[in-house]
């Protein structure tokens, strides 16, 4: 699924992103795709910082605050942020042993048929 990042407010102002990434627009050139990004699963989100497409937010509670602000236009109270982070923690399961290992890719040699 793809969604706009920064519905209410420009994301880079809230995240401190070094570069302004235009999302899918960079590939499709469709103005409707400006600032549209792939939405990742929330499974194991507590174990996989940093957050957002550019890794601009280091901790989950700050990411929750940013999402409330730029997607919903609300400043979430600290207690509510804490409750959301606790809920997100319930989505945690064991990571596969090779989670951070680079995959082994096939050889670049391509066999061509005559």
Chimera marker file (.cmm) of the C-alpha trace (Angstrom):
<marker_set name="trace">
<marker id="1" x="0.000" y="0.000" z="0.000" r="1" g="1" b="0" radius="0.5"/>
<marker id="2" x="1.164" y="3.535" z="-0.746" r="1" g="1" b="0" radius="0.5"/>
<marker id="3" x="0.019" y="6.661" z="1.122" r="1" g="1" b="0" radius="0.5"/>
<marker id="4" x="0.870" y="10.339" z="1.208" r="1" g="1" b="0" radius="0.5"/>
<marker id="5" x="3.338" y="11.216" z="3.982" r="1" g="1" b="0" radius="0.5"/>
<marker id="6" x="2.444" y="14.676" z="5.251" r="1" g="1" b="0" radius="0.5"/>
<marker id="7" x="-1.313" y="14.974" z="4.782" r="1" g="1" b="0" radius="0.5"/>
<marker id="8" x="-1.702" y="17.986" z="7.085" r="1" g="1" b="0" radius="0.5"/>
<marker id="9" x="1.854" y="19.319" z="7.314" r="1" g="1" b="0" radius="0.5"/>
<marker id="10" x="5.068" y="18.940" z="5.305" r="1" g="1" b="0" radius="0.5"/>
<marker id="11" x="6.847" y="15.857" z="6.657" r="1" g="1" b="0" radius="0.5"/>
<marker id="12" x="10.412" y="17.184" z="6.358" r="1" g="1" b="0" radius="0.5"/>
<marker id="13" x="9.699" y="20.038" z="8.757" r="1" g="1" b="0" radius="0.5"/>
<marker id="14" x="8.523" y="17.615" z="11.451" r="1" g="1" b="0" radius="0.5"/>
<marker id="15" x="11.162" y="14.929" z="10.879" r="1" g="1" b="0" radius="0.5"/>
<marker id="16" x="14.203" y="17.110" z="10.253" r="1" g="1" b="0" radius="0.5"/>
<marker id="17" x="14.853" y="15.221" z="7.001" r="1" g="1" b="0" radius="0.5"/>
<marker id="18" x="18.041" y="16.408" z="5.324" r="1" g="1" b="0" radius="0.5"/>
<marker id="19" x="16.597" y="16.037" z="1.821" r="1" g="1" b="0" radius="0.5"/>
<marker id="20" x="13.060" y="16.465" z="0.607" r="1" g="1" b="0" radius="0.5"/>
<marker id="21" x="12.153" y="13.170" z="-1.023" r="1" g="1" b="0" radius="0.5"/>
<marker id="22" x="9.184" y="13.446" z="-3.393" r="1" g="1" b="0" radius="0.5"/>
<marker id="23" x="8.340" y="9.758" z="-3.073" r="1" g="1" b="0" radius="0.5"/>
<marker id="24" x="6.788" y="7.868" z="-5.977" r="1" g="1" b="0" radius="0.5"/>
<marker id="25" x="6.625" y="11.090" z="-7.972" r="1" g="1" b="0" radius="0.5"/>
<marker id="26" x="10.333" y="10.670" z="-8.699" r="1" g="1" b="0" radius="0.5"/>
<marker id="27" x="9.485" y="7.515" z="-10.646" r="1" g="1" b="0" radius="0.5"/>
<marker id="28" x="5.998" y="8.108" z="-12.015" r="1" g="1" b="0" radius="0.5"/>
<marker id="29" x="6.116" y="11.893" z="-12.620" r="1" g="1" b="0" radius="0.5"/>
<marker id="30" x="2.412" y="11.844" z="-11.698" r="1" g="1" b="0" radius="0.5"/>
<marker id="31" x="1.626" y="14.864" z="-9.477" r="1" g="1" b="0" radius="0.5"/>
<marker id="32" x="-0.773" y="12.672" z="-7.454" r="1" g="1" b="0" radius="0.5"/>
<marker id="33" x="2.267" y="10.613" z="-6.359" r="1" g="1" b="0" radius="0.5"/>
<marker id="34" x="4.142" y="13.566" z="-4.830" r="1" g="1" b="0" radius="0.5"/>
<marker id="35" x="5.178" y="12.596" z="-1.250" r="1" g="1" b="0" radius="0.5"/>
<marker id="36" x="3.539" y="9.171" z="-1.587" r="1" g="1" b="0" radius="0.5"/>
<marker id="37" x="5.552" y="6.335" z="-0.029" r="1" g="1" b="0" radius="0.5"/>
<marker id="38" x="5.165" y="2.614" z="0.562" r="1" g="1" b="0" radius="0.5"/>
<marker id="39" x="3.607" y="1.935" z="3.959" r="1" g="1" b="0" radius="0.5"/>
<marker id="40" x="5.550" y="-0.777" z="5.791" r="1" g="1" b="0" radius="0.5"/>
<marker id="41" x="4.033" y="-3.369" z="8.061" r="1" g="1" b="0" radius="0.5"/>
<marker id="42" x="3.936" y="-2.509" z="11.760" r="1" g="1" b="0" radius="0.5"/>
<marker id="43" x="5.083" y="-6.022" z="12.663" r="1" g="1" b="0" radius="0.5"/>
<marker id="44" x="8.206" y="-5.730" z="14.859" r="1" g="1" b="0" radius="0.5"/>
<marker id="45" x="8.147" y="-1.932" z="14.541" r="1" g="1" b="0" radius="0.5"/>
<marker id="46" x="9.565" y="-1.556" z="18.063" r="1" g="1" b="0" radius="0.5"/>
<marker id="47" x="12.642" y="-3.523" z="16.991" r="1" g="1" b="0" radius="0.5"/>
<marker id="48" x="13.373" y="-1.835" z="13.682" r="1" g="1" b="0" radius="0.5"/>
<marker id="49" x="14.411" y="1.792" z="14.137" r="1" g="1" b="0" radius="0.5"/>
<marker id="50" x="15.135" y="4.274" z="12.670" r="1" g="1" b="0" radius="0.5"/>
<marker id="51" x="11.730" y="5.271" z="11.337" r="1" g="1" b="0" radius="0.5"/>
<marker id="52" x="10.257" y="6.649" z="8.129" r="1" g="1" b="0" radius="0.5"/>
<marker id="53" x="11.480" y="6.212" z="4.585" r="1" g="1" b="0" radius="0.5"/>
<marker id="54" x="14.660" y="8.159" z="5.241" r="1" g="1" b="0" radius="0.5"/>
<marker id="55" x="15.422" y="7.004" z="8.787" r="1" g="1" b="0" radius="0.5"/>
<marker id="56" x="15.009" y="10.574" z="10.009" r="1" g="1" b="0" radius="0.5"/>
<marker id="57" x="13.454" y="9.702" z="13.396" r="1" g="1" b="0" radius="0.5"/>
<marker id="58" x="15.448" y="7.535" z="15.789" r="1" g="1" b="0" radius="0.5"/>
<marker id="59" x="12.865" y="6.593" z="18.429" r="1" g="1" b="0" radius="0.5"/>
<marker id="60" x="9.339" y="5.213" z="18.185" r="1" g="1" b="0" radius="0.5"/>
<marker id="61" x="7.625" y="7.629" z="20.547" r="1" g="1" b="0" radius="0.5"/>
<marker id="62" x="8.882" y="10.546" z="18.456" r="1" g="1" b="0" radius="0.5"/>
<marker id="63" x="7.702" y="8.805" z="15.267" r="1" g="1" b="0" radius="0.5"/>
<marker id="64" x="4.220" y="8.425" z="16.803" r="1" g="1" b="0" radius="0.5"/>
<marker id="65" x="4.179" y="12.143" z="17.683" r="1" g="1" b="0" radius="0.5"/>
<marker id="66" x="5.250" y="13.058" z="14.150" r="1" g="1" b="0" radius="0.5"/>
<marker id="67" x="2.536" y="10.873" z="12.619" r="1" g="1" b="0" radius="0.5"/>
<marker id="68" x="-0.145" y="12.438" z="14.809" r="1" g="1" b="0" radius="0.5"/>
<marker id="69" x="1.020" y="15.887" z="13.817" r="1" g="1" b="0" radius="0.5"/>
<marker id="70" x="1.576" y="15.545" z="10.077" r="1" g="1" b="0" radius="0.5"/>
<marker id="71" x="-1.043" y="12.921" z="9.226" r="1" g="1" b="0" radius="0.5"/>
<marker id="72" x="-3.869" y="13.900" z="11.598" r="1" g="1" b="0" radius="0.5"/>
<marker id="73" x="-3.096" y="17.490" z="12.575" r="1" g="1" b="0" radius="0.5"/>
<marker id="74" x="-3.097" y="16.731" z="16.311" r="1" g="1" b="0" radius="0.5"/>
<marker id="75" x="-0.512" y="17.042" z="19.059" r="1" g="1" b="0" radius="0.5"/>
<marker id="76" x="-0.837" y="13.725" z="20.852" r="1" g="1" b="0" radius="0.5"/>
<marker id="77" x="-0.460" y="13.950" z="24.655" r="1" g="1" b="0" radius="0.5"/>
<marker id="78" x="2.518" y="12.034" z="26.087" r="1" g="1" b="0" radius="0.5"/>
<marker id="79" x="0.188" y="9.561" z="27.847" r="1" g="1" b="0" radius="0.5"/>
<marker id="80" x="-1.544" y="8.729" z="24.558" r="1" g="1" b="0" radius="0.5"/>
<marker id="81" x="1.796" y="8.394" z="22.759" r="1" g="1" b="0" radius="0.5"/>
<marker id="82" x="2.859" y="5.954" z="25.471" r="1" g="1" b="0" radius="0.5"/>
<marker id="83" x="-0.310" y="3.905" z="25.030" r="1" g="1" b="0" radius="0.5"/>
<marker id="84" x="0.202" y="3.744" z="21.262" r="1" g="1" b="0" radius="0.5"/>
<marker id="85" x="3.829" y="2.644" z="21.732" r="1" g="1" b="0" radius="0.5"/>
<marker id="86" x="2.680" y="-0.077" z="24.164" r="1" g="1" b="0" radius="0.5"/>
<marker id="87" x="0.126" y="-1.260" z="21.595" r="1" g="1" b="0" radius="0.5"/>
<marker id="88" x="2.766" y="-1.302" z="18.862" r="1" g="1" b="0" radius="0.5"/>
<marker id="89" x="4.885" y="-3.442" z="21.170" r="1" g="1" b="0" radius="0.5"/>
<marker id="90" x="2.160" y="-6.103" z="21.091" r="1" g="1" b="0" radius="0.5"/>
<marker id="91" x="2.882" y="-6.511" z="17.373" r="1" g="1" b="0" radius="0.5"/>
<marker id="92" x="6.374" y="-7.784" z="18.151" r="1" g="1" b="0" radius="0.5"/>
<marker id="93" x="7.412" y="-11.327" z="17.381" r="1" g="1" b="0" radius="0.5"/>
<marker id="94" x="10.732" y="-13.092" z="17.022" r="1" g="1" b="0" radius="0.5"/>
<marker id="95" x="12.960" y="-11.792" z="14.254" r="1" g="1" b="0" radius="0.5"/>
<marker id="96" x="14.387" y="-14.422" z="11.914" r="1" g="1" b="0" radius="0.5"/>
<marker id="97" x="18.031" y="-15.221" z="12.674" r="1" g="1" b="0" radius="0.5"/>
<marker id="98" x="19.133" y="-13.818" z="9.305" r="1" g="1" b="0" radius="0.5"/>
<marker id="99" x="16.984" y="-10.654" z="9.543" r="1" g="1" b="0" radius="0.5"/>
<marker id="100" x="19.888" y="-8.219" z="9.101" r="1" g="1" b="0" radius="0.5"/>
<marker id="101" x="21.977" y="-10.398" z="6.778" r="1" g="1" b="0" radius="0.5"/>
<marker id="102" x="22.351" y="-9.347" z="3.170" r="1" g="1" b="0" radius="0.5"/>
<marker id="103" x="20.751" y="-11.862" z="0.828" r="1" g="1" b="0" radius="0.5"/>
<marker id="104" x="22.906" y="-14.032" z="-1.417" r="1" g="1" b="0" radius="0.5"/>
<marker id="105" x="22.108" y="-13.042" z="-4.966" r="1" g="1" b="0" radius="0.5"/>
<marker id="106" x="22.654" y="-15.192" z="-8.039" r="1" g="1" b="0" radius="0.5"/>
<marker id="107" x="25.657" y="-14.601" z="-10.223" r="1" g="1" b="0" radius="0.5"/>
<marker id="108" x="25.441" y="-11.712" z="-12.653" r="1" g="1" b="0" radius="0.5"/>
<marker id="109" x="26.395" y="-14.023" z="-15.523" r="1" g="1" b="0" radius="0.5"/>
<marker id="110" x="23.474" y="-14.479" z="-17.849" r="1" g="1" b="0" radius="0.5"/>
<marker id="111" x="23.372" y="-17.511" z="-20.092" r="1" g="1" b="0" radius="0.5"/>
<marker id="112" x="22.014" y="-16.578" z="-23.495" r="1" g="1" b="0" radius="0.5"/>
<marker id="113" x="20.557" y="-19.055" z="-25.863" r="1" g="1" b="0" radius="0.5"/>
<marker id="114" x="21.642" y="-18.938" z="-29.514" r="1" g="1" b="0" radius="0.5"/>
<link id1="1" id2="2" r="1" g="1" b="0" radius="0.2"/>
<link id1="2" id2="3" r="1" g="1" b="0" radius="0.2"/>
<link id1="3" id2="4" r="1" g="1" b="0" radius="0.2"/>
<link id1="4" id2="5" r="1" g="1" b="0" radius="0.2"/>
<link id1="5" id2="6" r="1" g="1" b="0" radius="0.2"/>
<link id1="6" id2="7" r="1" g="1" b="0" radius="0.2"/>
<link id1="7" id2="8" r="1" g="1" b="0" radius="0.2"/>
<link id1="8" id2="9" r="1" g="1" b="0" radius="0.2"/>
<link id1="9" id2="10" r="1" g="1" b="0" radius="0.2"/>
<link id1="10" id2="11" r="1" g="1" b="0" radius="0.2"/>
<link id1="11" id2="12" r="1" g="1" b="0" radius="0.2"/>
<link id1="12" id2="13" r="1" g="1" b="0" radius="0.2"/>
<link id1="13" id2="14" r="1" g="1" b="0" radius="0.2"/>
<link id1="14" id2="15" r="1" g="1" b="0" radius="0.2"/>
<link id1="15" id2="16" r="1" g="1" b="0" radius="0.2"/>
<link id1="16" id2="17" r="1" g="1" b="0" radius="0.2"/>
<link id1="17" id2="18" r="1" g="1" b="0" radius="0.2"/>
<link id1="18" id2="19" r="1" g="1" b="0" radius="0.2"/>
<link id1="19" id2="20" r="1" g="1" b="0" radius="0.2"/>
<link id1="20" id2="21" r="1" g="1" b="0" radius="0.2"/>
<link id1="21" id2="22" r="1" g="1" b="0" radius="0.2"/>
<link id1="22" id2="23" r="1" g="1" b="0" radius="0.2"/>
<link id1="23" id2="24" r="1" g="1" b="0" radius="0.2"/>
<link id1="24" id2="25" r="1" g="1" b="0" radius="0.2"/>
<link id1="25" id2="26" r="1" g="1" b="0" radius="0.2"/>
<link id1="26" id2="27" r="1" g="1" b="0" radius="0.2"/>
<link id1="27" id2="28" r="1" g="1" b="0" radius="0.2"/>
<link id1="28" id2="29" r="1" g="1" b="0" radius="0.2"/>
<link id1="29" id2="30" r="1" g="1" b="0" radius="0.2"/>
<link id1="30" id2="31" r="1" g="1" b="0" radius="0.2"/>
<link id1="31" id2="32" r="1" g="1" b="0" radius="0.2"/>
<link id1="32" id2="33" r="1" g="1" b="0" radius="0.2"/>
<link id1="33" id2="34" r="1" g="1" b="0" radius="0.2"/>
<link id1="34" id2="35" r="1" g="1" b="0" radius="0.2"/>
<link id1="35" id2="36" r="1" g="1" b="0" radius="0.2"/>
<link id1="36" id2="37" r="1" g="1" b="0" radius="0.2"/>
<link id1="37" id2="38" r="1" g="1" b="0" radius="0.2"/>
<link id1="38" id2="39" r="1" g="1" b="0" radius="0.2"/>
<link id1="39" id2="40" r="1" g="1" b="0" radius="0.2"/>
<link id1="40" id2="41" r="1" g="1" b="0" radius="0.2"/>
<link id1="41" id2="42" r="1" g="1" b="0" radius="0.2"/>
<link id1="42" id2="43" r="1" g="1" b="0" radius="0.2"/>
<link id1="43" id2="44" r="1" g="1" b="0" radius="0.2"/>
<link id1="44" id2="45" r="1" g="1" b="0" radius="0.2"/>
<link id1="45" id2="46" r="1" g="1" b="0" radius="0.2"/>
<link id1="46" id2="47" r="1" g="1" b="0" radius="0.2"/>
<link id1="47" id2="48" r="1" g="1" b="0" radius="0.2"/>
<link id1="48" id2="49" r="1" g="1" b="0" radius="0.2"/>
<link id1="49" id2="50" r="1" g="1" b="0" radius="0.2"/>
<link id1="50" id2="51" r="1" g="1" b="0" radius="0.2"/>
<link id1="51" id2="52" r="1" g="1" b="0" radius="0.2"/>
<link id1="52" id2="53" r="1" g="1" b="0" radius="0.2"/>
<link id1="53" id2="54" r="1" g="1" b="0" radius="0.2"/>
<link id1="54" id2="55" r="1" g="1" b="0" radius="0.2"/>
<link id1="55" id2="56" r="1" g="1" b="0" radius="0.2"/>
<link id1="56" id2="57" r="1" g="1" b="0" radius="0.2"/>
<link id1="57" id2="58" r="1" g="1" b="0" radius="0.2"/>
<link id1="58" id2="59" r="1" g="1" b="0" radius="0.2"/>
<link id1="59" id2="60" r="1" g="1" b="0" radius="0.2"/>
<link id1="60" id2="61" r="1" g="1" b="0" radius="0.2"/>
<link id1="61" id2="62" r="1" g="1" b="0" radius="0.2"/>
<link id1="62" id2="63" r="1" g="1" b="0" radius="0.2"/>
<link id1="63" id2="64" r="1" g="1" b="0" radius="0.2"/>
<link id1="64" id2="65" r="1" g="1" b="0" radius="0.2"/>
<link id1="65" id2="66" r="1" g="1" b="0" radius="0.2"/>
<link id1="66" id2="67" r="1" g="1" b="0" radius="0.2"/>
<link id1="67" id2="68" r="1" g="1" b="0" radius="0.2"/>
<link id1="68" id2="69" r="1" g="1" b="0" radius="0.2"/>
<link id1="69" id2="70" r="1" g="1" b="0" radius="0.2"/>
<link id1="70" id2="71" r="1" g="1" b="0" radius="0.2"/>
<link id1="71" id2="72" r="1" g="1" b="0" radius="0.2"/>
<link id1="72" id2="73" r="1" g="1" b="0" radius="0.2"/>
<link id1="73" id2="74" r="1" g="1" b="0" radius="0.2"/>
<link id1="74" id2="75" r="1" g="1" b="0" radius="0.2"/>
<link id1="75" id2="76" r="1" g="1" b="0" radius="0.2"/>
<link id1="76" id2="77" r="1" g="1" b="0" radius="0.2"/>
<link id1="77" id2="78" r="1" g="1" b="0" radius="0.2"/>
<link id1="78" id2="79" r="1" g="1" b="0" radius="0.2"/>
<link id1="79" id2="80" r="1" g="1" b="0" radius="0.2"/>
<link id1="80" id2="81" r="1" g="1" b="0" radius="0.2"/>
<link id1="81" id2="82" r="1" g="1" b="0" radius="0.2"/>
<link id1="82" id2="83" r="1" g="1" b="0" radius="0.2"/>
<link id1="83" id2="84" r="1" g="1" b="0" radius="0.2"/>
<link id1="84" id2="85" r="1" g="1" b="0" radius="0.2"/>
<link id1="85" id2="86" r="1" g="1" b="0" radius="0.2"/>
<link id1="86" id2="87" r="1" g="1" b="0" radius="0.2"/>
<link id1="87" id2="88" r="1" g="1" b="0" radius="0.2"/>
<link id1="88" id2="89" r="1" g="1" b="0" radius="0.2"/>
<link id1="89" id2="90" r="1" g="1" b="0" radius="0.2"/>
<link id1="90" id2="91" r="1" g="1" b="0" radius="0.2"/>
<link id1="91" id2="92" r="1" g="1" b="0" radius="0.2"/>
<link id1="92" id2="93" r="1" g="1" b="0" radius="0.2"/>
<link id1="93" id2="94" r="1" g="1" b="0" radius="0.2"/>
<link id1="94" id2="95" r="1" g="1" b="0" radius="0.2"/>
<link id1="95" id2="96" r="1" g="1" b="0" radius="0.2"/>
<link id1="96" id2="97" r="1" g="1" b="0" radius="0.2"/>
<link id1="97" id2="98" r="1" g="1" b="0" radius="0.2"/>
<link id1="98" id2="99" r="1" g="1" b="0" radius="0.2"/>
<link id1="99" id2="100" r="1" g="1" b="0" radius="0.2"/>
<link id1="100" id2="101" r="1" g="1" b="0" radius="0.2"/>
<link id1="101" id2="102" r="1" g="1" b="0" radius="0.2"/>
<link id1="102" id2="103" r="1" g="1" b="0" radius="0.2"/>
<link id1="103" id2="104" r="1" g="1" b="0" radius="0.2"/>
<link id1="104" id2="105" r="1" g="1" b="0" radius="0.2"/>
<link id1="105" id2="106" r="1" g="1" b="0" radius="0.2"/>
<link id1="106" id2="107" r="1" g="1" b="0" radius="0.2"/>
<link id1="107" id2="108" r="1" g="1" b="0" radius="0.2"/>
<link id1="108" id2="109" r="1" g="1" b="0" radius="0.2"/>
<link id1="109" id2="110" r="1" g="1" b="0" radius="0.2"/>
<link id1="110" id2="111" r="1" g="1" b="0" radius="0.2"/>
<link id1="111" id2="112" r="1" g="1" b="0" radius="0.2"/>
<link id1="112" id2="113" r="1" g="1" b="0" radius="0.2"/>
<link id1="113" id2="114" r="1" g="1" b="0" radius="0.2"/>
</marker_set>
